[in-house]
Amino acid sequence: MEVVHLNQKQLAARWRRSEACLERWRCEGISPKFMKLTGRVVYQMVDIEAYEESCLQVSTTQPAGVAANAS
């Protein structure tokens, strides 16, 4: 299985956010897991998808960070 990575620019385009937003999220510790490879920030697709899954909501009144299937 090949490991797929996105760089900061690619992830910003995927989420329609600025690269500065992703940089801020990394500093605040609220971004997906990332790696620094030879000075470049990259995100593994598996971590991006896990982060997106953790953001799923079933209601607008659901507290942030609570899984949709939590009881």
BELURJO-V230109 format. One record per pair of residues at least 12 apart in sequence whose ideal C-beta (glycine too) atoms are under 6 Angstrom apart, sorted by the first residue. I is the first residue (numbers start at 0). J is the second residue. If there is no record, write none. Layout:
# BELURJO-V230109
i=<I | I>
j=<J | J>
This chain:
# BELURJO-V230109
i=<3 | 4 | 4 | 5 | 6 | 7 | 7 | 10 | 31 | 31 | 31 | 32 | 55>
j=<44 | 41 | 43 | 42 | 41 | 21 | 40 | 42 | 46 | 47 | 50 | 46 | 67>
